[in-house]
Amino acid sequence: CSGATKAALPIYNDAKIVSISPSATTPELTQKGDHPYFFRTIASDDVSGHLAGSFAKDKLGLKKVALLHDKGDYGRGFVNYAREMLEKGGVQIVLEEGITPGAVDYGAVIQKIRKAGADGIIFGGYHPEASKLVQQLAKKKIDIPFIGPDGVKDEQFIKAAGKNAEGVYATGPMNIQAHENHKKKYGTEPGAFYDNAYSATVALLEAIKAAGSTDSQKIMEALRTNMVDTPLGKIKFDAKGDAEGIGFSIYEVKDGKFVELK
């Protein structure tokens, strides 16, 4: 996750080790220029947060939104970028609240959502807290759209939330063929960030091959200049370390599965 990546990167930088993340989405990891050896094969939170905000406003027609987050870099960043799009579109933010990860009961914040008259929720955080929230919302008979980030788009969320997962929305990397191939071969979902991790591995191996070396500077030059065929399509990395051409989609839980919305 972004928090762990942020903590680890100074160590990798000191050692001049190239690292590629399939899942760390906090924008500042690449945009501040502090981590020259860092690359990622996933779009940053500004992309997914803006998408969530636009979806809430334009597709769902929400007017009064509650923003919840888990107080971490990832969750807080996601809702901040969602807020940008909501406020541009004149959507009212009726509540913004940080919740405690791992808590058993979120009754107090759910009562605030009811009192605020929210017609939808955008949540920044991970699937364990999201599953508890949607279950407790259902128990209190609060039936409004719930939109989360890619940290919610995980089979464990559906298993934990059960029938209450139905209709929940989440952003996630665009669906691609490697994901489907895995399901056909093994009969199981490969898990969150599979395609991005697969692509990160391919990109690094191809960069080492192109460089003819494991020298970090040569590997970084190859990553930034050579287009590589990956499950995400043909990619290379920009000067900041972000993969070019990577995007997000909105998914909805339908009949116990995350389905990509077109």
C-alpha positions as CSV (number, residue, x, y, z in Angstrom):
1,C,0.0,0.0,0.0
2,S,1.0,3.6,-0.3
3,G,1.9,4.1,3.4
4,A,4.2,1.1,3.4
5,T,5.8,2.1,0.1
6,K,6.4,5.7,1.4
7,A,8.2,4.2,4.4
8,A,10.3,1.8,2.4
9,L,11.4,4.1,-0.5
10,P,14.1,6.0,1.4
11,I,15.8,2.7,2.0
12,Y,15.6,1.7,-1.6
13,N,16.8,5.1,-2.7
14,D,19.9,4.9,-0.5
15,A,20.6,1.5,-1.9
16,K,19.9,2.7,-5.5
17,I,17.5,-0.2,-6.0
18,V,14.8,0.1,-8.7
19,S,11.3,-0.7,-7.3
20,I,8.0,-1.1,-9.2
21,S,4.7,-1.1,-7.3
22,P,1.5,-2.5,-8.7
23,S,-0.7,-0.9,-6.0
24,A,0.8,2.2,-4.4
25,T,-1.4,5.0,-5.7
26,T,-0.6,8.1,-3.6
27,P,0.2,10.9,-6.2
28,E,3.2,12.4,-4.3
29,L,5.2,9.1,-4.6
30,T,6.0,10.1,-8.2
31,Q,4.9,13.8,-8.4
32,K,7.3,15.3,-5.8
33,G,10.4,13.9,-7.4
34,D,11.8,12.5,-4.2
35,H,12.0,8.9,-5.3
36,P,14.0,8.6,-8.6
37,Y,14.2,4.8,-8.4
38,F,10.4,4.3,-8.0
39,F,8.0,3.2,-10.7
40,R,4.4,2.0,-10.7
41,T,2.1,0.2,-13.0
42,I,-1.1,1.7,-11.6
43,A,-2.7,5.1,-12.0
44,S,-2.5,7.4,-9.1
45,D,-5.3,8.4,-6.7
46,D,-6.0,11.7,-8.5
47,V,-7.2,9.6,-11.5
48,S,-9.3,7.2,-9.5
49,G,-10.6,9.9,-7.1
50,H,-11.6,12.1,-10.0
51,L,-13.3,9.2,-11.6
52,A,-15.3,8.4,-8.5
53,G,-16.4,12.0,-8.0
54,S,-17.4,12.3,-11.7
55,F,-19.3,9.0,-11.5
56,A,-21.2,10.1,-8.4
57,K,-22.1,13.4,-9.9
58,D,-22.7,12.6,-13.6
59,K,-23.9,9.0,-13.6
60,L,-25.6,8.6,-10.2
61,G,-26.8,12.2,-10.0
62,L,-25.9,12.6,-6.3
63,K,-26.5,16.0,-4.7
64,K,-25.5,15.5,-1.0
65,V,-22.4,13.3,-0.5
66,A,-20.8,12.0,2.7
67,L,-17.0,11.5,2.5
68,L,-15.5,8.8,4.7
69,H,-11.8,7.8,4.9
70,D,-9.6,5.6,7.1
71,K,-7.2,8.5,8.0
72,G,-4.4,7.0,5.9
73,D,-2.5,8.6,3.0
74,Y,-4.3,6.4,0.5
75,G,-7.9,6.8,1.8
76,R,-7.6,10.5,2.6
77,G,-6.0,11.2,-0.8
78,F,-8.8,9.3,-2.7
79,V,-11.6,11.3,-1.1
80,N,-9.7,14.6,-1.5
81,Y,-9.6,14.1,-5.2
82,A,-13.2,12.9,-5.3
83,R,-14.1,16.1,-3.5
84,E,-12.5,18.2,-6.2
85,M,-14.8,16.8,-8.9
86,L,-17.9,17.0,-6.6
87,E,-17.3,20.6,-5.7
88,K,-16.7,21.6,-9.3
89,G,-20.1,20.1,-10.2
90,G,-21.9,21.8,-7.3
91,V,-22.4,18.7,-5.2
92,Q,-22.8,19.4,-1.5
93,I,-20.4,17.7,0.9
94,V,-22.7,17.2,3.9
95,L,-20.2,15.2,6.0
96,E,-16.5,14.3,6.1
97,E,-15.3,11.9,8.7
98,G,-12.3,9.8,9.4
99,I,-13.0,6.3,10.8
100,T,-10.7,4.1,12.9
101,P,-9.4,1.0,10.9
102,G,-10.2,-2.2,12.6
103,A,-13.0,-0.9,14.8
104,V,-15.9,-3.2,15.3
105,D,-18.7,-0.7,15.4
106,Y,-19.2,2.3,13.1
107,G,-22.6,3.2,14.5
108,A,-21.7,6.7,15.4
109,V,-20.6,7.7,11.9
110,I,-23.6,5.9,10.4
111,Q,-25.9,8.0,12.6
112,K,-24.1,11.2,11.4
113,I,-24.7,10.1,7.7
114,R,-28.4,9.7,8.4
115,K,-28.6,13.0,10.2
116,A,-26.8,14.8,7.4
117,G,-29.2,13.5,4.8
118,A,-26.6,12.2,2.5
119,D,-27.8,10.6,-0.7
120,G,-24.5,8.8,-1.3
121,I,-21.1,7.8,0.3
122,I,-17.6,8.0,-1.1
123,F,-15.2,6.0,1.1
124,G,-11.4,6.1,1.0
125,G,-9.8,3.0,2.4
126,Y,-9.7,-0.8,2.2
127,H,-12.1,-3.7,2.0
128,P,-12.2,-4.8,5.7
129,E,-13.6,-1.5,6.8
130,A,-15.8,-1.1,3.7
131,S,-17.4,-4.5,4.4
132,K,-18.3,-3.5,8.0
133,L,-19.7,-0.2,6.8
134,V,-22.0,-1.6,4.2
135,Q,-23.3,-4.3,6.6
136,Q,-24.0,-1.7,9.3
137,L,-25.6,0.7,6.9
138,A,-27.9,-2.1,5.7
139,K,-28.7,-2.9,9.4
140,K,-29.8,0.7,9.9
141,K,-31.8,0.6,6.7
142,I,-29.7,3.3,5.0
143,D,-29.9,2.4,1.3
144,I,-27.8,4.8,-0.6
145,P,-24.9,4.3,-3.2
146,F,-21.5,3.4,-1.7
147,I,-18.4,4.1,-3.8
148,G,-14.9,3.0,-2.9
149,P,-11.5,2.9,-4.4
150,D,-9.5,-0.1,-5.8
151,G,-8.7,-1.1,-2.2
152,V,-12.3,-2.1,-1.9
153,K,-12.4,-4.0,-5.2
154,D,-11.4,-7.4,-3.8
155,E,-13.1,-10.7,-3.5
156,Q,-12.6,-10.6,0.2
157,F,-14.9,-7.6,0.4
158,I,-17.8,-9.6,-1.3
159,K,-17.2,-12.6,1.0
160,A,-17.2,-10.5,4.1
161,A,-20.1,-8.2,3.2
162,G,-22.2,-11.0,1.6
163,K,-25.6,-9.9,0.2
164,N,-24.9,-6.3,1.4
165,A,-22.1,-6.0,-1.2
166,E,-24.6,-6.0,-4.0
167,G,-24.7,-2.6,-5.7
168,V,-21.5,-1.3,-4.2
169,Y,-19.3,0.5,-6.6
170,A,-15.5,0.6,-6.7
171,T,-12.8,2.0,-9.0
172,G,-10.2,-0.5,-10.3
173,P,-7.7,-1.0,-13.1
174,M,-9.3,-1.6,-16.4
175,N,-10.1,-5.3,-17.0
176,I,-7.6,-7.1,-19.3
177,Q,-7.0,-10.4,-20.9
178,A,-4.4,-11.8,-18.4
179,H,-7.1,-11.6,-15.7
180,E,-9.5,-13.7,-17.7
181,N,-6.8,-16.2,-18.7
182,H,-6.0,-16.8,-15.1
183,K,-9.6,-17.5,-14.2
184,K,-10.0,-19.9,-17.1
185,K,-6.8,-21.8,-16.2
186,Y,-7.2,-22.0,-12.4
187,G,-10.9,-21.4,-11.9
188,T,-10.3,-18.7,-9.3
189,E,-10.0,-14.9,-9.1
190,P,-6.3,-13.9,-9.1
191,G,-6.8,-11.2,-6.5
192,A,-6.5,-7.4,-6.5
193,F,-3.6,-5.9,-8.5
194,Y,-2.8,-9.2,-10.3
195,D,-2.6,-7.6,-13.7
196,N,-0.5,-4.7,-12.5
197,A,1.9,-6.9,-10.6
198,Y,2.2,-9.2,-13.6
199,S,3.0,-6.2,-15.8
200,A,5.5,-4.8,-13.3
201,T,7.4,-8.1,-13.4
202,V,7.4,-8.2,-17.2
203,A,8.5,-4.6,-17.5
204,L,11.4,-5.1,-15.0
205,L,12.6,-8.3,-16.7
206,E,12.5,-6.8,-20.1
207,A,14.3,-3.7,-18.9
208,I,17.1,-5.9,-17.5
209,K,17.3,-7.7,-20.8
210,A,17.4,-4.5,-22.8
211,A,20.0,-3.0,-20.5
212,G,22.1,-6.1,-20.6
213,S,22.8,-5.4,-17.0
214,T,21.4,-5.1,-13.5
215,D,22.8,-1.6,-13.2
216,S,20.0,0.6,-11.8
217,Q,20.7,3.6,-14.1
218,K,20.6,1.4,-17.2
219,I,17.4,-0.3,-16.0
220,M,15.7,3.0,-15.4
221,E,16.7,4.3,-18.8
222,A,15.2,1.1,-20.4
223,L,12.0,1.4,-18.4
224,R,11.6,5.0,-19.6
225,T,12.5,4.5,-23.3
226,N,11.4,1.0,-24.3
227,M,7.7,0.1,-25.0
228,V,7.0,-3.3,-23.5
229,D,4.1,-5.7,-24.2
230,T,2.4,-6.5,-20.8
231,P,-1.1,-7.6,-19.7
232,L,-1.9,-3.9,-19.4
233,G,-1.0,-3.3,-23.1
234,K,2.1,-1.6,-24.5
235,I,3.6,0.5,-21.7
236,K,6.7,2.5,-20.8
237,F,7.2,4.9,-17.9
238,D,7.4,8.7,-17.9
239,A,10.2,10.7,-16.3
240,K,8.4,10.6,-12.9
241,G,7.9,6.8,-12.9
242,D,4.2,6.6,-13.8
243,A,3.3,4.1,-16.5
244,E,1.8,5.7,-19.5
245,G,-1.6,4.6,-20.8
246,I,-2.8,3.0,-17.6
247,G,-6.4,3.8,-16.5
248,F,-9.2,3.0,-14.2
249,S,-12.8,1.8,-14.6
250,I,-15.8,1.8,-12.3
251,Y,-17.0,-1.7,-11.2
252,E,-20.3,-2.7,-9.5
253,V,-21.0,-5.8,-7.5
254,K,-23.7,-7.8,-9.4
255,D,-24.7,-11.3,-8.4
256,G,-21.7,-11.6,-6.1
257,K,-19.1,-10.4,-8.6
258,F,-17.4,-7.1,-9.5
259,V,-18.6,-6.2,-13.0
260,E,-16.8,-3.5,-15.1
261,L,-19.2,-0.8,-16.2
262,K,-18.9,0.5,-19.7
